Amino acid sequence: MPNRECGTCTKCCEGFLEADVRGQKIGKGTPCFFVEIGKGCTDYENRPAHPCKVYQCYWKLQSQVPEHFKPEHSGVIMCWNTIQDMGYLDVVPAPNEPSLEMMSWLVVHTKSYDMNMRWSEGPRVHWIGSVEFCTAMNDFVHKGDFVKYK
């Protein structure tokens, strides 16, 4: 596990990911009630297990991810998600879409580790990965379901 800290990054709590924190809906531009943007959680010691304690930022988890891809610098959140019990790297605008440099790195990284990945550009959603993952994503999107981040 790399020795990376959130520091002043609060992107996961700023309303780019959808979640429920103690009955408060966050997402779609509504930040967590407890976040002080650029500083952290105002109730960190009492934060709930889900989603707060279980959420894992991919930038923090993987030392291979370039330093400047940290969400507060890149404006992009990378997190692990699942669909039909298949894991995938979810690349979420926060508020930026991934740069060409980031996308190039991510494609090589996910292919090297045989990972699935989902990302968006404006209203368009894209994915790469196994046939099973691509089929599940295609079915998911065509049903009109919405992604819930874990």
N, CA, C and O atoms as a GROMACS GRO file, in nm:
protein
  600
    1MET      N    1   0.085  -0.118   0.000
    1MET     CA    2   0.000   0.000   0.000
    1MET      C    3   0.089   0.124   0.000
    1MET      O    4   0.175   0.139   0.087
    2PRO      N    5   0.070   0.212  -0.097
    2PRO     CA    6   0.152   0.332  -0.100
    2PRO      C    7   0.123   0.424   0.018
    2PRO      O    8   0.016   0.418   0.078
    3ASN      N    9   0.218   0.506   0.050
    3ASN     CA   10   0.203   0.598   0.163
    3ASN      C   11   0.151   0.732   0.112
    3ASN      O   12   0.221   0.834   0.118
    4ARG      N   13   0.029   0.731   0.061
    4ARG     CA   14  -0.033   0.853   0.009
    4ARG      C   15  -0.146   0.895   0.101
    4ARG      O   16  -0.221   0.811   0.152
    5GLU      N   17  -0.157   1.022   0.121
    5GLU     CA   18  -0.260   1.077   0.208
    5GLU      C   19  -0.353   1.168   0.131
    5GLU      O   20  -0.315   1.225   0.028
    6CYS      N   21  -0.476   1.181   0.178
    6CYS     CA   22  -0.572   1.272   0.116
    6CYS      C   23  -0.522   1.415   0.125
    6CYS      O   24  -0.534   1.491   0.029
    7GLY      N   25  -0.467   1.452   0.240
    7GLY     CA   26  -0.424   1.590   0.258
    7GLY      C   27  -0.542   1.684   0.243
    7GLY      O   28  -0.642   1.670   0.313
    8THR      N   29  -0.531   1.778   0.151
    8THR     CA   30  -0.638   1.876   0.130
    8THR      C   31  -0.739   1.831   0.024
    8THR      O   32  -0.832   1.904  -0.006
    9CYS      N   33  -0.722   1.711  -0.031
    9CYS     CA   34  -0.815   1.660  -0.133
    9CYS      C   35  -0.944   1.613  -0.067
    9CYS      O   36  -0.942   1.532   0.026
   10THR      N   37  -1.055   1.665  -0.116
   10THR     CA   38  -1.188   1.626  -0.067
   10THR      C   39  -1.282   1.591  -0.183
   10THR      O   40  -1.403   1.592  -0.165
   11LYS      N   41  -1.227   1.562  -0.300
   11LYS     CA   42  -1.308   1.538  -0.420
   11LYS      C   43  -1.415   1.431  -0.401
   11LYS      O   44  -1.526   1.445  -0.453
   12CYS      N   45  -1.383   1.324  -0.327
   12CYS     CA   46  -1.480   1.216  -0.309
   12CYS      C   47  -1.603   1.260  -0.231
   12CYS      O   48  -1.707   1.194  -0.236
   13CYS      N   49  -1.594   1.371  -0.159
   13CYS     CA   50  -1.704   1.420  -0.077
   13CYS      C   51  -1.772   1.544  -0.135
   13CYS      O   52  -1.869   1.595  -0.077
   14GLU      N   53  -1.724   1.592  -0.248
   14GLU     CA   54  -1.771   1.719  -0.303
   14GLU      C   55  -1.895   1.709  -0.391
   14GLU      O   56  -1.939   1.810  -0.447
   15GLY      N   57  -1.952   1.589  -0.406
   15GLY     CA   58  -2.075   1.576  -0.483
   15GLY      C   59  -2.058   1.521  -0.623
   15GLY      O   60  -2.150   1.528  -0.704
   16PHE      N   61  -1.941   1.467  -0.652
   16PHE     CA   62  -1.918   1.405  -0.783
   16PHE      C   63  -1.954   1.257  -0.782
   16PHE      O   64  -1.985   1.201  -0.887
   17LEU      N   65  -1.951   1.195  -0.666
   17LEU     CA   66  -1.991   1.055  -0.648
   17LEU      C   67  -2.124   1.053  -0.574
   17LEU      O   68  -2.148   1.135  -0.486
   18GLU      N   69  -2.210   0.959  -0.611
   18GLU     CA   70  -2.339   0.948  -0.544
   18GLU      C   71  -2.328   0.853  -0.425
   18GLU      O   72  -2.269   0.745  -0.434
   19ALA      N   73  -2.385   0.896  -0.313
   19ALA     CA   74  -2.384   0.815  -0.192
   19ALA      C   75  -2.489   0.870  -0.095
   19ALA      O   76  -2.552   0.973  -0.120
   20ASP      N   77  -2.505   0.799   0.014
   20ASP     CA   78  -2.594   0.840   0.121
   20ASP      C   79  -2.511   0.838   0.249
   20ASP      O   80  -2.457   0.734   0.287
   21VAL      N   81  -2.500   0.953   0.314
   21VAL     CA   82  -2.423   0.965   0.438
   21VAL      C   83  -2.520   1.006   0.548
   21VAL      O   84  -2.564   1.121   0.555
   22ARG      N   85  -2.551   0.910   0.635
   22ARG     CA   86  -2.643   0.933   0.747
   22ARG      C   87  -2.775   0.995   0.700
   22ARG      O   88  -2.826   1.089   0.762
   23GLY      N   89  -2.829   0.941   0.591
   23GLY     CA   90  -2.957   0.989   0.540
   23GLY      C   91  -2.947   1.110   0.450
   23GLY      O   92  -3.048   1.152   0.392
   24GLN      N   93  -2.830   1.166   0.435
   24GLN     CA   94  -2.809   1.281   0.348
   24GLN      C   95  -2.760   1.231   0.212
   24GLN      O   96  -2.657   1.164   0.204
   25LYS      N   97  -2.832   1.263   0.106
   25LYS     CA   98  -2.791   1.225  -0.029
   25LYS      C   99  -2.682   1.320  -0.077
   25LYS      O  100  -2.696   1.443  -0.067
   26ILE      N  101  -2.573   1.262  -0.128
   26ILE     CA  102  -2.470   1.344  -0.191
   26ILE      C  103  -2.458   1.299  -0.335
   26ILE      O  104  -2.493   1.186  -0.370
   27GLY      N  105  -2.408   1.387  -0.418
   27GLY     CA  106  -2.395   1.358  -0.560
   27GLY      C  107  -2.471   1.458  -0.643
   27GLY      O  108  -2.549   1.537  -0.591
   28LYS      N  109  -2.447   1.453  -0.774
   28LYS     CA  110  -2.512   1.545  -0.867
   28LYS      C  111  -2.495   1.690  -0.823
   28LYS      O  112  -2.588   1.770  -0.830
   29GLY      N  113  -2.375   1.721  -0.776
   29GLY     CA  114  -2.343   1.858  -0.736
   29GLY      C  115  -2.371   1.891  -0.591
   29GLY      O  116  -2.340   2.002  -0.547
   30THR      N  117  -2.427   1.799  -0.515
   30THR     CA  118  -2.454   1.823  -0.374
   30THR      C  119  -2.345   1.756  -0.291
   30THR      O  120  -2.339   1.633  -0.284
   31PRO      N  121  -2.257   1.836  -0.227
   31PRO     CA  122  -2.150   1.776  -0.147
   31PRO      C  123  -2.203   1.718  -0.017
   31PRO      O  124  -2.316   1.744   0.024
   32CYS      N  125  -2.119   1.638   0.047
   32CYS     CA  126  -2.152   1.585   0.179
   32CYS      C  127  -2.169   1.700   0.277
   32CYS      O  128  -2.094   1.798   0.274
   33PHE      N  129  -2.267   1.687   0.363
   33PHE     CA  130  -2.295   1.789   0.464
   33PHE      C  131  -2.176   1.811   0.556
   33PHE      O  132  -2.159   1.921   0.610
   34PHE      N  133  -2.095   1.708   0.575
   34PHE     CA  134  -1.985   1.714   0.672
   34PHE      C  135  -1.851   1.757   0.613
   34PHE      O  136  -1.754   1.772   0.688
   35VAL      N  137  -1.843   1.778   0.481
   35VAL     CA  138  -1.713   1.813   0.421
   35VAL      C  139  -1.686   1.963   0.430
   35VAL      O  140  -1.774   2.046   0.407
   36GLU      N  141  -1.564   1.994   0.466
   36GLU     CA  142  -1.514   2.130   0.454
   36GLU      C  143  -1.414   2.123   0.338
   36GLU      O  144  -1.302   2.075   0.354
   37ILE      N  145  -1.458   2.170   0.222
   37ILE     CA  146  -1.381   2.154   0.099
   37ILE      C  147  -1.240   2.209   0.117
   37ILE      O  148  -1.220   2.322   0.162
   38GLY      N  149  -1.143   2.125   0.080
   38GLY     CA  150  -1.003   2.161   0.093
   38GLY      C  151  -0.944   2.132   0.230
   38GLY      O  152  -0.824   2.150   0.251
   39LYS      N  153  -1.028   2.088   0.324
   39LYS     CA  154  -0.979   2.059   0.460
   39LYS      C  155  -1.012   1.917   0.504
   39LYS      O  156  -0.927   1.851   0.563
   40GLY      N  157  -1.133   1.869   0.476
   40GLY     CA  158  -1.169   1.734   0.515
   40GLY      C  159  -1.303   1.725   0.583
   40GLY      O  160  -1.385   1.817   0.576
   41CYS      N  161  -1.325   1.613   0.650
   41CYS     CA  162  -1.452   1.584   0.716
   41CYS      C  163  -1.456   1.653   0.852
   41CYS      O  164  -1.361   1.645   0.930
   42THR      N  165  -1.567   1.720   0.878
   42THR     CA  166  -1.582   1.788   1.007
   42THR      C  167  -1.623   1.692   1.118
   42THR      O  168  -1.624   1.730   1.235
   43ASP      N  169  -1.657   1.567   1.083
   43ASP     CA  170  -1.694   1.466   1.182
   43ASP      C  171  -1.621   1.335   1.152
   43ASP      O  172  -1.681   1.227   1.158
   44TYR      N  173  -1.492   1.345   1.120
   44TYR     CA  174  -1.412   1.231   1.074
   44TYR      C  175  -1.414   1.114   1.172
   44TYR      O  176  -1.425   0.999   1.130
   45GLU      N  177  -1.404   1.140   1.301
   45GLU     CA  178  -1.399   1.033   1.401
   45GLU      C  179  -1.528   0.953   1.404
   45GLU      O  180  -1.526   0.834   1.439
   46ASN      N  181  -1.640   1.014   1.369
   46ASN     CA  182  -1.771   0.948   1.374
   46ASN      C  183  -1.826   0.916   1.236
   46ASN      O  184  -1.945   0.885   1.223
   47ARG      N  185  -1.743   0.922   1.133
   47ARG     CA  186  -1.792   0.897   0.997
   47ARG      C  187  -1.844   0.753   0.987
   47ARG      O  188  -1.791   0.662   1.051
   48PRO      N  189  -1.949   0.734   0.906
   48PRO     CA  190  -2.006   0.599   0.893
   48PRO      C  191  -1.915   0.505   0.815
   48PRO      O  192  -1.830   0.548   0.737
   49ALA      N  193  -1.936   0.375   0.838
   49ALA     CA  194  -1.858   0.274   0.766
   49ALA      C  195  -1.885   0.284   0.616
   49ALA      O  196  -1.792   0.281   0.535
   50HIS      N  197  -2.013   0.297   0.581
   50HIS     CA  198  -2.049   0.308   0.440
   50HIS      C  199  -2.114   0.442   0.415
   50HIS      O  200  -2.212   0.473   0.482
   51PRO      N  201  -2.068   0.521   0.325
   51PRO     CA  202  -1.964   0.491   0.228
   51PRO      C  203  -1.824   0.536   0.272
   51PRO      O  204  -1.725   0.500   0.208
   52CYS      N  205  -1.815   0.611   0.379
   52CYS     CA  206  -1.690   0.682   0.413
   52CYS      C  207  -1.570   0.592   0.440
   52CYS      O  208  -1.465   0.609   0.378
   53LYS      N  209  -1.584   0.497   0.531
   53LYS     CA  210  -1.468   0.415   0.569
   53LYS      C  211  -1.432   0.312   0.463
   53LYS      O  212  -1.316   0.274   0.452
   54VAL      N  213  -1.530   0.264   0.385
   54VAL     CA  214  -1.502   0.161   0.286
   54VAL      C  215  -1.456   0.218   0.152
   54VAL      O  216  -1.398   0.146   0.071
   55TYR      N  217  -1.482   0.345   0.127
   55TYR     CA  218  -1.442   0.406   0.000
   55TYR      C  219  -1.290   0.404  -0.013
   55TYR      O  220  -1.218   0.434   0.083
   56GLN      N  221  -1.242   0.369  -0.131
   56GLN     CA  222  -1.098   0.365  -0.153
   56GLN      C  223  -1.063   0.436  -0.282
   56GLN      O  224  -1.102   0.393  -0.391
   57CYS      N  225  -0.991   0.542  -0.270
   57CYS     CA  226  -0.944   0.620  -0.384
   57CYS      C  227  -0.833   0.542  -0.454
   57CYS      O  228  -0.736   0.501  -0.391
   58TYR      N  229  -0.847   0.522  -0.584
   58TYR     CA  230  -0.748   0.443  -0.657
   58TYR      C  231  -0.612   0.512  -0.657
   58TYR      O  232  -0.508   0.445  -0.656
   59TRP      N  233  -0.610   0.644  -0.658
   59TRP     CA  234  -0.483   0.717  -0.653
   59TRP      C  235  -0.409   0.683  -0.523
   59TRP      O  236  -0.287   0.667  -0.524
   60LYS      N  237  -0.481   0.671  -0.412
   60LYS     CA  238  -0.418   0.637  -0.284
   60LYS      C  239  -0.374   0.492  -0.279
   60LYS      O  240  -0.273   0.459  -0.217
   61LEU      N  241  -0.448   0.404  -0.346
   61LEU     CA  242  -0.421   0.260  -0.339
   61LEU      C  243  -0.304   0.215  -0.424
   61LEU      O  244  -0.233   0.122  -0.386
   62GLN      N  245  -0.282   0.279  -0.534
   62GLN     CA  246  -0.185   0.229  -0.633
   62GLN      C  247  -0.069   0.326  -0.654
   62GLN      O  248  -0.088   0.436  -0.705
   63SER      N  249   0.048   0.285  -0.614
   63SER     CA  250   0.166   0.371  -0.628
   63SER      C  251   0.203   0.395  -0.773
   63SER      O  252   0.275   0.490  -0.804
   64GLN      N  253   0.155   0.308  -0.865
   64GLN     CA  254   0.184   0.327  -1.007
   64GLN      C  255   0.113   0.449  -1.065
   64GLN      O  256   0.157   0.505  -1.165
   65VAL      N  257   0.003   0.490  -1.003
   65VAL     CA  258  -0.072   0.605  -1.053
   65VAL      C  259   0.014   0.730  -1.034
   65VAL      O  260   0.058   0.758  -0.923
   66PRO      N  261   0.037   0.805  -1.142
   66PRO     CA  262   0.122   0.924  -1.130
   66PRO      C  263   0.073   1.022  -1.024
   66PRO      O  264  -0.047   1.038  -1.004
   67GLU      N  265   0.166   1.083  -0.957
   67GLU     CA  266   0.136   1.178  -0.850
   67GLU      C  267   0.039   1.287  -0.895
   67GLU      O  268  -0.053   1.322  -0.821
   68HIS      N  269   0.058   1.340  -1.015
   68HIS     CA  270  -0.026   1.452  -1.060
   68HIS      C  271  -0.167   1.408  -1.102
   68HIS      O  272  -0.247   1.491  -1.145
   69PHE      N  273  -0.198   1.279  -1.091
   69PHE     CA  274  -0.335   1.232  -1.114
   69PHE      C  275  -0.419   1.237  -0.986
   69PHE      O  276  -0.535   1.196  -0.986
   70LYS      N  277  -0.360   1.286  -0.877
   70LYS     CA  278  -0.436   1.301  -0.753
   70LYS      C  279  -0.562   1.382  -0.786
   70LYS      O  280  -0.554   1.483  -0.855
   71PRO      N  281  -0.678   1.338  -0.737
   71PRO     CA  282  -0.803   1.404  -0.776
   71PRO      C  283  -0.806   1.556  -0.759
   71PRO      O  284  -0.862   1.625  -0.844
   72GLU      N  285  -0.748   1.608  -0.652
   72GLU     CA  286  -0.753   1.754  -0.635
   72GLU      C  287  -0.670   1.828  -0.739
   72GLU      O  288  -0.693   1.946  -0.763
   73HIS      N  289  -0.573   1.761  -0.801
   73HIS     CA  290  -0.491   1.823  -0.906
   73HIS      C  291  -0.547   1.797  -1.045
   73HIS      O  292  -0.547   1.887  -1.129
   74SER      N  293  -0.594   1.676  -1.069
   74SER     CA  294  -0.642   1.638  -1.202
   74SER      C  295  -0.789   1.673  -1.224
   74SER      O  296  -0.834   1.690  -1.338
   75GLY      N  297  -0.864   1.684  -1.115
   75GLY     CA  298  -1.009   1.706  -1.128
   75GLY      C  299  -1.081   1.581  -1.175
   75GLY      O  300  -1.190   1.589  -1.230
   76VAL      N  301  -1.019   1.464  -1.153
   76VAL     CA  302  -1.076   1.335  -1.194
   76VAL      C  303  -1.061   1.238  -1.076
   76VAL      O  304  -0.954   1.228  -1.017
   77ILE      N  305  -1.168   1.169  -1.044
   77ILE     CA  306  -1.167   1.067  -0.939
   77ILE      C  307  -1.156   0.930  -1.005
   77ILE      O  308  -1.227   0.901  -1.101
   78MET      N  309  -1.067   0.847  -0.953
   78MET     CA  310  -1.057   0.708  -0.997
   78MET      C  311  -1.090   0.621  -0.876
   78MET      O  312  -1.025   0.631  -0.772
   79CYS      N  313  -1.191   0.537  -0.890
   79CYS     CA  314  -1.231   0.451  -0.779
   79CYS      C  315  -1.275   0.316  -0.831
   79CYS      O  316  -1.309   0.301  -0.948
   80TRP      N  317  -1.274   0.219  -0.743
   80TRP     CA  318  -1.314   0.083  -0.778
   80TRP      C  319  -1.464   0.071  -0.762
   80TRP      O  320  -1.521   0.120  -0.665
   81ASN      N  321  -1.529   0.006  -0.858
   81ASN     CA  322  -1.673  -0.013  -0.854
   81ASN      C  323  -1.703  -0.154  -0.903
   81ASN      O  324  -1.612  -0.223  -0.950
   82THR      N  325  -1.827  -0.198  -0.894
   82THR     CA  326  -1.863  -0.331  -0.941
   82THR      C  327  -1.994  -0.325  -1.019
   82THR      O  328  -2.080  -0.240  -0.995
   83ILE      N  329  -2.006  -0.419  -1.111
   83ILE     CA  330  -2.132  -0.443  -1.180
   83ILE      C  331  -2.141  -0.594  -1.198
   83ILE      O  332  -2.048  -0.657  -1.248
   84GLN      N  333  -2.252  -0.652  -1.156
   84GLN     CA  334  -2.272  -0.797  -1.164
   84GLN      C  335  -2.150  -0.874  -1.112
   84GLN      O  336  -2.104  -0.969  -1.175
   85ASP      N  337  -2.100  -0.832  -0.998
   85ASP     CA  338  -1.986  -0.895  -0.930
   85ASP      C  339  -1.855  -0.887  -1.009
   85ASP      O  340  -1.760  -0.960  -0.980
   86MET      N  341  -1.849  -0.798  -1.108
   86MET     CA  342  -1.724  -0.775  -1.181
   86MET      C  343  -1.670  -0.638  -1.143
   86MET      O  344  -1.740  -0.537  -1.151
   87GLY      N  345  -1.544  -0.636  -1.102
   87GLY     CA  346  -1.482  -0.510  -1.065
   87GLY      C  347  -1.438  -0.431  -1.186
   87GLY      O  348  -1.405  -0.486  -1.291
   88TYR      N  349  -1.440  -0.298  -1.170
   88TYR     CA  350  -1.389  -0.212  -1.276
   88TYR      C  351  -1.341  -0.080  -1.217
   88TYR      O  352  -1.388  -0.035  -1.112
   89LEU      N  353  -1.246  -0.021  -1.286
   89LEU     CA  354  -1.196   0.111  -1.248
   89LEU      C  355  -1.292   0.213  -1.306
   89LEU      O  356  -1.311   0.220  -1.428
   90ASP      N  357  -1.352   0.293  -1.220
   90ASP     CA  358  -1.447   0.396  -1.261
   90ASP      C  359  -1.373   0.529  -1.261
   90ASP      O  360  -1.318   0.570  -1.159
   91VAL      N  361  -1.372   0.596  -1.373
   91VAL     CA  362  -1.302   0.722  -1.390
   91VAL      C  363  -1.408   0.831  -1.401
   91VAL      O  364  -1.481   0.838  -1.500
   92VAL      N  365  -1.418   0.915  -1.297
   92VAL     CA  366  -1.530   1.008  -1.281
   92VAL      C  367  -1.483   1.152  -1.292
   92VAL      O  368  -1.392   1.193  -1.220
   93PRO      N  369  -1.544   1.231  -1.382
   93PRO     CA  370  -1.511   1.374  -1.388
   93PRO      C  371  -1.542   1.441  -1.254
   93PRO      O  372  -1.648   1.419  -1.196
   94ALA      N  373  -1.448   1.526  -1.206
   94ALA     CA  374  -1.466   1.590  -1.075
   94ALA      C  375  -1.404   1.730  -1.072
   94ALA      O  376  -1.319   1.752  -0.985
   95PRO      N  377  -1.435   1.822  -1.153
   95PRO     CA  378  -1.533   1.826  -1.260
   95PRO      C  379  -1.473   1.798  -1.399
   95PRO      O  380  -1.546   1.797  -1.498
   96ASN      N  381  -1.342   1.777  -1.406
   96ASN     CA  382  -1.275   1.761  -1.536
   96ASN      C  383  -1.291   1.621  -1.592
   96ASN      O  384  -1.299   1.523  -1.519
   97GLU      N  385  -1.296   1.614  -1.724
   97GLU     CA  386  -1.287   1.485  -1.791
   97GLU      C  387  -1.139   1.448  -1.794
   97GLU      O  388  -1.053   1.537  -1.789
   98PRO      N  389  -1.108   1.320  -1.803
   98PRO     CA  390  -0.967   1.280  -1.807
   98PRO      C  391  -0.896   1.342  -1.928
   98PRO      O  392  -0.951   1.348  -2.038
   99SER      N  393  -0.774   1.386  -1.906
   99SER     CA  394  -0.693   1.442  -2.014
   99SER      C  395  -0.648   1.330  -2.107
   99SER      O  396  -0.660   1.212  -2.074
  100LEU      N  397  -0.595   1.367  -2.222
  100LEU     CA  398  -0.542   1.268  -2.315
  100LEU      C  399  -0.427   1.191  -2.249
  100LEU      O  400  -0.416   1.070  -2.266
  101GLU      N  401  -0.342   1.262  -2.174
  101GLU     CA  402  -0.231   1.196  -2.102
  101GLU      C  403  -0.285   1.093  -2.003
  101GLU      O  404  -0.236   0.980  -1.997
  102MET      N  405  -0.387   1.131  -1.926
  102MET     CA  406  -0.444   1.040  -1.827
  102MET      C  407  -0.509   0.921  -1.895
  102MET      O  408  -0.489   0.807  -1.853
  103MET      N  409  -0.587   0.944  -2.000
  103MET     CA  410  -0.653   0.834  -2.070
  103MET      C  411  -0.552   0.738  -2.130
  103MET      O  412  -0.570   0.616  -2.123
  104SER      N  413  -0.446   0.790  -2.188
  104SER     CA  414  -0.342   0.704  -2.245
  104SER      C  415  -0.281   0.616  -2.136
  104SER      O  416  -0.264   0.496  -2.155
  105TRP      N  417  -0.249   0.678  -2.023
  105TRP     CA  418  -0.191   0.603  -1.912
  105TRP      C  419  -0.290   0.498  -1.861
  105TRP      O  420  -0.253   0.383  -1.838
  106LEU      N  421  -0.417   0.537  -1.845
  106LEU     CA  422  -0.518   0.445  -1.792
  106LEU      C  423  -0.541   0.326  -1.884
  106LEU      O  424  -0.556   0.213  -1.837
  107VAL      N  425  -0.545   0.349  -2.015
  107VAL     CA  426  -0.567   0.238  -2.108
  107VAL      C  427  -0.451   0.139  -2.098
  107VAL      O  428  -0.474   0.018  -2.090
  108VAL      N  429  -0.328   0.188  -2.098
  108VAL     CA  430  -0.213   0.099  -2.085
  108VAL      C  431  -0.217   0.026  -1.951
  108VAL      O  432  -0.193  -0.094  -1.945
  109HIS      N  433  -0.246   0.099  -1.844
  109HIS     CA  434  -0.250   0.042  -1.709
  109HIS      C  435  -0.357  -0.068  -1.698
  109HIS      O  436  -0.328  -0.178  -1.651
  110THR      N  437  -0.478  -0.038  -1.743
  110THR     CA  438  -0.585  -0.137  -1.729
  110THR      C  439  -0.560  -0.258  -1.818
  110THR      O  440  -0.592  -0.371  -1.780
  111LYS      N  441  -0.505  -0.237  -1.936
  111LYS     CA  442  -0.475  -0.351  -2.024
  111LYS      C  443  -0.361  -0.434  -1.965
  111LYS      O  444  -0.365  -0.557  -1.973
  112SER      N  445  -0.261  -0.370  -1.906
  112SER     CA  446  -0.149  -0.442  -1.846
  112SER      C  447  -0.191  -0.532  -1.732
  112SER      O  448  -0.133  -0.639  -1.711
  113TYR      N  449  -0.292  -0.490  -1.657
  113TYR     CA  450  -0.338  -0.567  -1.542
  113TYR      C  451  -0.470  -0.640  -1.568
  113TYR      O  452  -0.534  -0.690  -1.476
  114ASP      N  453  -0.511  -0.644  -1.696
  114ASP     CA  454  -0.633  -0.714  -1.737
  114ASP      C  455  -0.753  -0.665  -1.655
  114ASP      O  456  -0.831  -0.745  -1.604
  115MET      N  457  -0.765  -0.533  -1.644
  115MET     CA  458  -0.872  -0.470  -1.568
  115MET      C  459  -0.981  -0.416  -1.662
  115MET      O  460  -0.956  -0.389  -1.780
  116ASN      N  461  -1.100  -0.402  -1.607
  116ASN     CA  462  -1.210  -0.336  -1.676
  116ASN      C  463  -1.207  -0.188  -1.637
  116ASN      O  464  -1.161  -0.152  -1.528
  117MET      N  465  -1.258  -0.102  -1.726
  117MET     CA  466  -1.261   0.042  -1.696
  117MET      C  467  -1.382   0.106  -1.762
  117MET      O  468  -1.424   0.068  -1.871
  118ARG      N  469  -1.437   0.205  -1.693
  118ARG     CA  470  -1.548   0.287  -1.742
  118ARG      C  471  -1.510   0.433  -1.725
  118ARG      O  472  -1.450   0.470  -1.624
  119TRP      N  473  -1.544   0.518  -1.824
  119TRP     CA  474  -1.521   0.662  -1.815
  119TRP      C  475  -1.625   0.733  -1.898
  119TRP      O  476  -1.696   0.670  -1.977
  120SER      N  477  -1.635   0.863  -1.882
  120SER     CA  478  -1.731   0.940  -1.960
  120SER      C  479  -1.666   1.064  -2.018
  120SER      O  480  -1.568   1.117  -1.967
  121GLU      N  481  -1.725   1.107  -2.127
  121GLU     CA  482  -1.689   1.233  -2.192
  121GLU      C  483  -1.821   1.302  -2.218
  121GLU      O  484  -1.896   1.264  -2.308
  122GLY      N  485  -1.850   1.405  -2.139
  122GLY     CA  486  -1.980   1.470  -2.152
  122GLY      C  487  -2.089   1.368  -2.125
  122GLY      O  488  -2.083   1.295  -2.026
  123PRO      N  489  -2.189   1.362  -2.212
  123PRO     CA  490  -2.299   1.267  -2.190
  123PRO      C  491  -2.266   1.124  -2.236
  123PRO      O  492  -2.342   1.032  -2.211
  124ARG      N  493  -2.152   1.107  -2.302
  124ARG     CA  494  -2.116   0.974  -2.354
  124ARG      C  495  -2.040   0.894  -2.249
  124ARG      O  496  -1.949   0.945  -2.184
  125VAL      N  497  -2.078   0.767  -2.236
  125VAL     CA  498  -2.012   0.676  -2.143
  125VAL      C  499  -1.940   0.570  -2.226
  125VAL      O  500  -1.994   0.517  -2.323
  126HIS      N  501  -1.815   0.541  -2.186
  126HIS     CA  502  -1.733   0.444  -2.257
  126HIS      C  503  -1.682   0.339  -2.159
  126HIS      O  504  -1.674   0.363  -2.039
  127TRP      N  505  -1.648   0.222  -2.212
  127TRP     CA  506  -1.589   0.118  -2.128
  127TRP      C  507  -1.502   0.027  -2.213
  127TRP      O  508  -1.523   0.012  -2.334
  128ILE      N  509  -1.405  -0.034  -2.148
  128ILE     CA  510  -1.322  -0.136  -2.210
  128ILE      C  511  -1.301  -0.246  -2.106
  128ILE      O  512  -1.305  -0.221  -1.986
  129GLY      N  513  -1.280  -0.367  -2.154
  129GLY     CA  514  -1.254  -0.477  -2.063
  129GLY      C  515  -1.299  -0.609  -2.122
  129GLY      O  516  -1.304  -0.625  -2.244
  130SER      N  517  -1.330  -0.702  -2.035
  130SER     CA  518  -1.370  -0.836  -2.077
  130SER      C  519  -1.502  -0.831  -2.153
  130SER      O  520  -1.578  -0.735  -2.141
  131VAL      N  521  -1.528  -0.935  -2.229
  131VAL     CA  522  -1.655  -0.945  -2.302
  131VAL      C  523  -1.772  -0.941  -2.204
  131VAL      O  524  -1.872  -0.875  -2.230
  132GLU      N  525  -1.758  -1.012  -2.091
  132GLU     CA  526  -1.865  -1.016  -1.991
  132GLU      C  527  -1.892  -0.876  -1.934
  132GLU      O  528  -2.007  -0.836  -1.916
  133PHE      N  529  -1.784  -0.803  -1.905
  133PHE     CA  530  -1.799  -0.667  -1.851
  133PHE      C  531  -1.866  -0.577  -1.955
  133PHE      O  532  -1.959  -0.503  -1.922
  134CYS      N  533  -1.818  -0.581  -2.078
  134CYS     CA  534  -1.874  -0.495  -2.183
  134CYS      C  535  -2.022  -0.526  -2.207
  134CYS      O  536  -2.101  -0.434  -2.229
  135THR      N  537  -2.059  -0.652  -2.203
  135THR     CA  538  -2.199  -0.691  -2.218
  135THR      C  539  -2.282  -0.638  -2.102
  135THR      O  540  -2.391  -0.584  -2.123
  136ALA      N  541  -2.231  -0.653  -1.980
  136ALA     CA  542  -2.303  -0.603  -1.862
  136ALA      C  543  -2.319  -0.451  -1.868
  136ALA      O  544  -2.426  -0.400  -1.837
  137MET      N  545  -2.214  -0.380  -1.906
  137MET     CA  546  -2.223  -0.234  -1.916
  137MET      C  547  -2.321  -0.192  -2.024
  137MET      O  548  -2.399  -0.099  -2.004
  138ASN      N  549  -2.319  -0.260  -2.138
  138ASN     CA  550  -2.411  -0.230  -2.246
  138ASN      C  551  -2.556  -0.249  -2.200
  138ASN      O  552  -2.641  -0.163  -2.225
  139ASP      N  553  -2.582  -0.360  -2.133
  139ASP     CA  554  -2.717  -0.386  -2.082
  139ASP      C  555  -2.756  -0.282  -1.978
  139ASP      O  556  -2.869  -0.232  -1.978
  140PHE      N  557  -2.664  -0.249  -1.889
  140PHE     CA  558  -2.687  -0.153  -1.781
  140PHE      C  559  -2.724  -0.016  -1.836
  140PHE      O  560  -2.822   0.045  -1.792
  141VAL      N  561  -2.648   0.032  -1.931
  141VAL     CA  562  -2.671   0.165  -1.989
  141VAL      C  563  -2.801   0.167  -2.068
  141VAL      O  564  -2.875   0.266  -2.061
  142HIS      N  565  -2.830   0.063  -2.141
  142HIS     CA  566  -2.952   0.061  -2.221
  142HIS      C  567  -3.079   0.047  -2.138
  142HIS      O  568  -3.188   0.079  -2.185
  143LYS      N  569  -3.066  -0.001  -2.014
  143LYS     CA  570  -3.182  -0.007  -1.924
  143LYS      C  571  -3.210   0.130  -1.862
  143LYS      O  572  -3.317   0.151  -1.806
  144GLY      N  573  -3.113   0.222  -1.873
  144GLY     CA  574  -3.132   0.354  -1.813
  144GLY      C  575  -3.100   0.357  -1.665
  144GLY      O  576  -3.138   0.452  -1.596
  145ASP      N  577  -3.030   0.255  -1.615
  145ASP     CA  578  -2.992   0.253  -1.474
  145ASP      C  579  -2.887   0.360  -1.448
  145ASP      O  580  -2.824   0.410  -1.541
  146PHE      N  581  -2.870   0.395  -1.323
  146PHE     CA  582  -2.770   0.493  -1.285
  146PHE      C  583  -2.662   0.426  -1.202
  146PHE      O  584  -2.690   0.333  -1.125
  147VAL      N  585  -2.541   0.472  -1.217
  147VAL     CA  586  -2.427   0.414  -1.146
  147VAL      C  587  -2.430   0.460  -1.002
  147VAL      O  588  -2.447   0.579  -0.974
  148LYS      N  589  -2.413   0.369  -0.910
  148LYS     CA  590  -2.400   0.400  -0.769
  148LYS      C  591  -2.258   0.365  -0.728
  148LYS      O  592  -2.214   0.251  -0.747
  149TYR      N  593  -2.186   0.459  -0.673
  149TYR     CA  594  -2.047   0.437  -0.635
  149TYR      C  595  -2.040   0.373  -0.499
  149TYR      O  596  -2.116   0.408  -0.408
  150LYS      N  597  -1.948   0.278  -0.485
  150LYS     CA  598  -1.934   0.207  -0.358
  150LYS      C  599  -1.809   0.253  -0.289
  150LYS      O  600  -1.778   0.205  -0.180
   0.00000   0.00000   0.00000
